[in-house]
Every structure is written in C-alpha cells, then in structure tokens.
C-alpha cells in the first residue's frame, strides 16, 4: 500500500512537470504564433 502511494505521488508530480513544460513551449499569451513550415523532401532518382 505504501509503494502504491509513492507511485501515485510520482505520477502526479511528473504530470505537473509535463504541464509546466508544455505551457512554456506553447505560449498561451498569443505573443508568438506557431508556424509549421512545410518543406518538400527531395528523393534522388536511382540510376
């Protein structure tokens, strides 16, 4: 039972860290826009 509580506490703490990291990556203030650049992949011809 004690190990189960430790696992649950570590899972909650890890989830909080993930949420903070995701919030820092995705700017919620809208000051920076997320832009996806589409690049074509060039495949060299065999021969």
BELLIN-V634609 format. One record per backbone hydrogen bond with DSSP energy under -0.5 kcal/mol. NH is the residue of the N-H (numbers start at 0). CO is the residue of the C=O. Records with the same first field share a line. If there is no record, write none. Layout:
NH->CO / CO
This chain:
4->0
5->1
6->2
7->3
8->4
9->5
10->6
11->7
12->8
13->9
14->10
15->11
16->12
17->13
18->14
19->15
20->16
21->17
22->18
23->19
24->20
25->21
26->24
27->25
29->26
34->32
36->34
37->35
38->36
41->39
42->40
43->41
